[in-house]
């Protein structure tokens, strides 16, 4: 069942001569223009009590607009009592630190047990927000920070900020295979893999994707890096690093097969071989709070598995040294 809410607003004098669809887009900016136009055409908009369905109708200023908004209930998803690591929460947003092995959204093969199911239990009213407030995702085995919207206005504004790349910074820490000499920028479109349908790939017909990266630490056969997303395509960092021929440690889906430094201890070799997820963590989120407008910043410590892996590689580098100058 869709949830019905009635909203009212008054046309401003400065909107004199505007088309009705333009006027309501300004007055009800928490909804997308396409959604507002659909409601307008379906008779959900009244001007001074009269239903108007023509988008081109001119407004004069001072009219009372009544909007009967329909919000889809996500009732097919059930609330489940799954613990969440909540970094921050207020009336409008929640920031969580996602562990590995935790799928964000129900889908094929994962009908429940997801972050979304946990959110519905923690805050039942989030069912009224599209996608239960989830505005960006992390892969199942990627750890770290995600922001969730608890209200429709917060969700709309966060989605818009993400789409317009406006004051929304996502920084990641990763361990890549191979020795990277310097940081840089990857600008390569990403689309579905032509044969492996669950994977993505750099593809000329894909969507634009931009990743910035810098070297944080050199190891003998690996590099610890920091990355910033300018876009948020599925598997973006993993695909772009694979494209650079520096796939992430543990990311077998994208070519991250174990690479053992020559002369490494048996212990390190086993440590590298047994690292069974992509070494990727969303370490920092910075954005404009969707309601208060203030800039907020959150950090999540790098998880133990990556800290221990980096320390083992660091120890190996101390013992053997870096063979070539960078």
C-alpha positions in Angstrom: 0.0 0.0 0.0 1.2 3.5 -0.8 1.2 6.0 2.0 -0.8 9.2 1.3 0.3 12.5 2.7 -1.2 15.9 2.1 1.1 18.9 1.8 0.2 22.6 1.3 2.1 25.6 0.3 1.5 29.1 -1.1 2.7 30.3 -4.5 5.2 33.2 -3.9 4.7 36.6 -5.6 8.1 36.1 -7.2 6.7 33.1 -9.1 4.2 35.2 -11.1 3.9 33.9 -14.6 5.5 30.5 -13.9 4.0 27.3 -15.2 2.3 25.2 -12.5 4.8 22.3 -12.9 7.7 24.8 -12.4 6.0 26.4 -9.4 5.4 23.1 -7.6 8.9 21.9 -8.3 10.2 25.0 -6.3 7.5 24.8 -3.6 7.9 21.0 -3.0 11.7 20.7 -3.7 11.9 17.5 -1.5 10.4 15.5 -4.4 11.8 15.0 -7.9 10.3 16.9 -10.8 9.4 13.7 -12.6 7.5 12.5 -9.5 5.7 15.8 -9.1 4.7 15.9 -12.7 3.3 12.4 -12.5 1.2 13.4 -9.5 0.1 16.6 -11.3 -1.1 14.6 -14.3 -2.9 12.2 -12.1 -5.0 14.9 -10.4 -3.1 15.0 -7.1 -2.5 18.8 -7.3 -5.2 21.4 -6.3 -4.9 25.1 -6.9 -7.2 27.1 -4.5 -9.2 23.9 -4.0 -9.6 23.0 -7.7 -7.9 20.0 -9.3 -5.5 21.1 -12.1 -3.9 18.6 -14.4 -2.3 20.8 -17.0 1.4 21.5 -16.3 1.4 24.6 -18.5 -1.2 26.4 -16.3 0.2 29.8 -15.3 0.3 30.9 -11.6 -0.1 34.5 -10.5 1.2 34.3 -6.9 -0.7 33.8 -3.7 -2.5 30.6 -4.8 -2.9 27.8 -2.2 -1.4 24.6 -3.6 -2.5 21.3 -2.1 -0.4 18.2 -3.0 -1.6 14.7 -2.3 1.7 12.9 -2.3 1.9 9.1 -2.6 4.9 7.4 -1.0 5.4 3.7 -1.7 5.6 1.6 1.4 8.4 -0.9 1.4 6.2 -3.3 3.3 7.5 -6.5 1.6 10.7 -6.1 3.7 10.5 -7.3 7.2 12.1 -5.7 10.3 14.8 -7.9 11.8 16.6 -7.5 15.1 20.1 -7.3 13.7 22.7 -5.2 15.6 23.9 -2.0 13.9 27.1 -0.2 14.7 25.7 3.4 14.8 28.4 6.1 14.7 25.9 9.0 14.8 22.2 9.5 14.9 19.8 12.4 15.1 16.1 13.0 14.0 17.0 13.1 10.3 20.0 10.9 9.6 22.0 7.9 10.8 25.6 7.0 10.1 26.5 3.4 10.5 29.8 1.5 10.3 29.1 -1.6 8.3 31.0 -4.9 9.0 32.1 -7.4 6.4 29.6 -10.0 5.2 26.6 -7.7 5.6 24.5 -7.0 2.4 23.0 -3.6 2.3 19.8 -4.2 0.4 17.6 -7.3 -0.2 18.0 -8.8 -3.7 18.3 -12.0 -5.6 19.9 -14.6 -3.3 19.7 -12.3 -0.2 16.0 -11.9 0.6 16.6 -10.7 4.2 19.3 -10.4 6.9 20.4 -7.1 5.3 21.2 -3.6 6.6 17.7 -2.5 5.3 16.0 -5.2 7.5 18.1 -4.0 10.5 17.1 -0.4 9.9 13.4 -1.2 9.8 13.8 -2.8 13.3 15.9 0.0 14.7 13.6 2.8 13.4 10.3 1.5 12.1 9.2 4.9 10.7 12.0 4.5 8.1 9.6 2.3 6.2 7.9 5.5 5.0 11.2 6.6 3.3 12.1 5.3 -0.2 14.5 2.3 0.1 14.3 2.7 3.9 16.5 5.7 3.7 19.5 4.0 2.0 21.1 6.6 -0.3 24.4 4.8 -1.2 25.6 1.3 -0.8 28.7 -0.6 0.1 29.5 -4.1 -1.3 28.8 -7.1 1.0 32.4 -7.5 2.1 33.4 -3.8 2.0 33.4 -2.3 5.5 32.9 1.2 6.7 30.7 4.2 6.8 27.2 4.7 5.2 24.8 7.5 5.8 21.0 6.7 6.0 18.2 9.2 5.8 15.4 8.8 8.4 12.9 11.2 6.6 11.8 11.9 3.1 13.2 15.4 3.0 16.6 14.2 4.3 16.6 11.4 1.7 15.7 13.6 -1.2 18.4 16.2 -0.3 21.1 13.6 0.3 20.4 11.9 -3.0 20.5 15.2 -4.7 23.9 16.1 -3.1 25.3 12.8 -4.1 24.1 13.2 -7.7 25.4 16.7 -8.0 28.7 15.8 -6.2 27.9 18.8 -4.0 29.8 18.8 -0.7 29.7 15.0 -0.4 33.1 13.4 0.2 33.6 9.6 0.5 37.1 8.4 1.3 38.3 4.8 1.4 41.4 3.0 2.5 42.5 -0.1 0.5 45.5 -2.4 0.0 46.2 -2.9 -3.7 48.3 -5.6 -5.3 51.5 -4.4 -7.0 53.8 -1.4 -6.4 52.1 1.8 -7.3 54.5 4.7 -7.9 52.2 7.6 -7.4 48.6 8.7 -7.0 46.3 9.8 -9.8 42.8 9.8 -11.2 40.9 7.2 -13.2 38.1 8.4 -15.4 36.7 5.3 -17.2 33.0 4.5 -17.7 31.6 1.4 -15.9 28.9 -1.0 -17.1 27.9 -4.6 -16.7 30.5 -7.2 -17.6 29.7 -8.7 -21.0 29.8 -12.3 -19.8 29.9 -12.3 -16.0 26.5 -10.7 -15.2 27.2 -10.2 -11.5 30.3 -8.3 -12.2 31.0 -4.8 -13.6 33.7 -3.7 -16.1 35.2 -0.7 -17.7 33.0 -0.3 -20.8 32.7 2.5 -23.4 28.9 2.2 -23.2 28.9 2.4 -19.4 28.1 5.2 -17.0 30.8 7.9 -16.3 32.9 7.0 -13.3 35.8 8.9 -11.7 38.1 7.7 -8.9 40.9 9.7 -7.3 43.7 7.8 -5.4 46.9 8.6 -3.6 49.7 6.3 -2.2 49.7 6.1 1.6 52.4 3.5 2.1 54.7 1.3 -0.1 55.2 -2.4 0.6 57.3 -4.9 -1.4 54.5 -6.2 -3.6 51.5 -4.2 -2.3 50.5 -0.6 -1.8 48.3 0.9 0.8 46.2 3.6 -0.8 43.5 6.2 0.0 40.7 6.8 -2.6 38.0 9.3 -3.1 34.9 8.7 -5.2 33.6 11.4 -7.5 30.9 9.1 -8.7 29.3 6.0 -7.1 29.0 3.2 -9.6 28.6 -0.4 -8.5 32.0 -1.9 -7.6 33.7 1.3 -8.9 36.9 1.2 -6.9 37.4 -2.5 -7.4 36.8 -2.1 -11.2 39.0 0.9 -11.6 41.9 -0.6 -9.6 41.7 -3.8 -11.6 41.7 -1.6 -14.8 45.0 0.0 -13.5 46.3 -3.6 -13.1 46.4 -3.1 -9.3 43.4 -5.1 -8.1 42.6 -5.1 -4.4 44.2 -7.6 -2.1 41.7 -10.5 -1.6 39.4 -9.4 -4.5 39.5 -12.6 -6.5 36.4 -11.5 -8.6 38.5 -8.7 -10.1 41.8 -10.4 -10.5 43.2 -10.0 -7.0 44.9 -13.3 -6.7 47.4 -13.7 -3.9 50.9 -12.3 -4.7 53.6 -13.5 -2.3 56.7 -11.3 -2.1 59.9 -13.3 -2.9 61.5 -14.7 0.2 58.5 -13.9 2.4 58.0 -15.9 5.5 55.6 -18.9 5.5 53.5 -17.0 8.0 53.1 -14.0 5.7 52.4 -16.2 2.7 49.6 -17.9 4.6 48.3 -14.6 5.8 48.0 -13.2 2.2 46.4 -16.4 0.9 43.8 -16.5 3.6 42.7 -12.9 3.3 39.3 -13.7 1.9 37.6 -10.3 1.1 38.5 -7.2 -0.9 40.8 -5.1 1.3 38.5 -2.0 1.1 37.1 0.2 3.9 35.0 3.4 3.8 37.0 5.3 6.3 35.6 8.9 6.1 32.3 10.6 5.1 31.9 14.3 4.9 28.7 16.1 3.7 26.3 18.9 4.4 23.7 17.9 6.9 20.5 17.7 4.7 18.4 19.6 7.3 20.7 21.9 9.3 23.0 22.6 6.4 26.1 22.4 8.6 29.1 20.4 7.4 29.5 17.1 9.3 32.4 14.6 9.1 32.6 11.0 10.4 35.5 8.6 10.6 35.5 4.8 11.1 38.8 3.1 12.2 40.3 0.6 9.7 39.1 -2.9 10.7 41.4 -5.4 12.4 41.8 -7.7 9.4 43.2 -4.8 7.3 45.3 -3.4 10.1 46.9 -6.8 10.8 47.5 -7.3 7.0 49.2 -3.9 6.6 51.3 -4.6 9.7 52.5 -8.0 8.4 53.3 -6.4 5.0 55.1 -3.5 6.8 57.2 -6.0 8.8 58.1 -7.9 5.7 59.2 -4.6 4.0 61.3 -3.7 7.0 63.0 -7.1 6.9 63.7 -7.2 3.1 63.7 -3.5 2.1 62.2 -2.0 -1.1 64.4 -3.4 -3.9 63.9 -0.5 -6.4 63.6 3.2 -5.8 60.2 4.5 -6.6 
